[in-house]
Amino acid sequence: MFSLKNDFPEYYRFHGRKITKKISPTSLNLLKKYYDKFSLDKEIIRYHQQNRFNQKLFFSKKKFNKINVEIGFGDGEFLLNEAVVNPSELYIGVEVYLNGISKVLQAIIKLGLKNVLLCNLNCIYFLTSVKSKSIDKIYIINPDPWNKKRHNKRRLLSYENIKLLNNLIKTKSCIYITTDSKIYFEDIKKQIYVNDAELYKECEMRILSTYDKLYGVSKYQRKAIEIKGKIYLISL
Ligand SMILES: C[S@@+](CC[C@H](N)C(=O)[O-])C[C@H]1O[C@@H](n2cnc3c(N)ncnc32)[C@H](O)[C@@H]1O
């Protein structure tokens, strides 16, 4: 992993927190020892390096009934819970935050999970290297809202990226985006409406009730709920 990071730093870059908590020596050892076994980084970088003559990544359904992806999984709570409950489904977690990768890796090993794969690259490289219509469900739980106007362009959910997500799913209405930012929610709605009125009509957009399966499932969601925030859902 670390040699890939040194050789191809651009794949790991993103507009995010510049200072992340220092990684502990134990986590570092764990990453060195096990990450490559569960990682898609090498295959994705290889795909992009070979000028796209290479075949796109495809996850065989021989072993798993469904292929699910979570982008920006943070500490991995939702990803891991889903993977434990549905052992016959594959869960691919994409996260640039190395401490998050290390936490999930620790749990994978402790619980002996056989249905989780990880990617530490900027998710754009993942989204552009996977075969069209090969993913069953995609989850993006409370992406960074970047509410300051000068930071708006850093938002993950631009219309361009929404198109990339849409291209990957097999059937409609299987992309689930939640946010506690009304501003971000309205921005995503607007981008879809302005660029694709047909898609807009098919989207589900609402405030999650406390009974919803996706309510309170992550650290960032619960932070918002604690201060009486609402959780908005866009499903497309
Ligand atoms: C606000 S946090 C939410 C984390 C978690 N989903 C939760 O709700 O607790 C957003 C996460 O997305 C990750 N992220 C941001 N941009 C990313 C990118 N381009 N590729 C992969 N992960 C990204 C960040 O590192 C961060 O962990």
The ligand as a Tripos MOL2 file, in Angstrom:
@<TRIPOS>MOLECULE
LIG
   27    29     1     0     0
SMALL
NO_CHARGES

@<TRIPOS>ATOM
      1 C1        -18.4140   13.5340    6.7580 C.3       1 LIG1
      2 S1        -17.5080   12.0480    6.6650 S.3       1 LIG1
      3 C2        -18.7830   10.8140    6.8700 C.3       1 LIG1
      4 C3        -18.2440    9.5110    7.3080 C.3       1 LIG1
      5 C4        -19.3070    8.4320    7.5690 C.3       1 LIG1
      6 N1        -20.0060    8.0880    6.3570 N.3       1 LIG1
      7 C5        -20.2850    8.8860    8.6210 C.2       1 LIG1
      8 O1        -21.4120    9.2480    8.2560 O.co2     1 LIG1
      9 O2        -19.9000    8.8830    9.8010 O.co2     1 LIG1
     10 C6        -17.1590   11.8880    4.9240 C.3       1 LIG1
     11 C7        -16.1290   10.8290    4.6180 C.3       1 LIG1
     12 O3        -15.9270   10.7550    3.2050 O.3       1 LIG1
     13 C8        -14.5490   10.5670    2.9570 C.3       1 LIG1
     14 N2        -14.2650   11.1060    1.6160 N.ar      1 LIG1
     15 C9        -14.3420   12.4110    1.2450 C.ar      1 LIG1
     16 N3        -14.0130   12.5520   -0.0540 N.ar      1 LIG1
     17 C10       -13.7130   11.2990   -0.5160 C.ar      1 LIG1
     18 C11       -13.2820   10.7940   -1.7710 C.ar      1 LIG1
     19 N4        -13.1050   11.6280   -2.8020 N.pl3     1 LIG1
     20 N5        -13.0710    9.4800   -1.8840 N.ar      1 LIG1
     21 C12       -13.2480    8.6420   -0.8290 C.ar      1 LIG1
     22 N6        -13.6530    9.0580    0.3850 N.ar      1 LIG1
     23 C13       -13.8840   10.3680    0.5540 C.ar      1 LIG1
     24 C14       -13.8540   11.3360    4.0740 C.3       1 LIG1
     25 O4        -12.5370   10.8770    4.3220 O.3       1 LIG1
     26 C15       -14.7790   11.0970    5.2510 C.3       1 LIG1
     27 O5        -14.3890    9.9690    6.0090 O.3       1 LIG1
@<TRIPOS>BOND
     1     1     2 1
     2     2     3 1
     3     2    10 1
     4     3     4 1
     5     4     5 1
     6     5     6 1
     7     5     7 1
     8     7     8 2
     9     7     9 1
    10    10    11 1
    11    11    12 1
    12    11    26 1
    13    12    13 1
    14    13    14 1
    15    13    24 1
    16    14    15 ar
    17    14    23 ar
    18    15    16 ar
    19    16    17 ar
    20    17    18 ar
    21    17    23 ar
    22    18    19 1
    23    18    20 ar
    24    20    21 ar
    25    21    22 ar
    26    22    23 ar
    27    24    25 1
    28    24    26 1
    29    26    27 1
@<TRIPOS>SUBSTRUCTURE
     1 LIG1         1 GROUP 0 **** ****
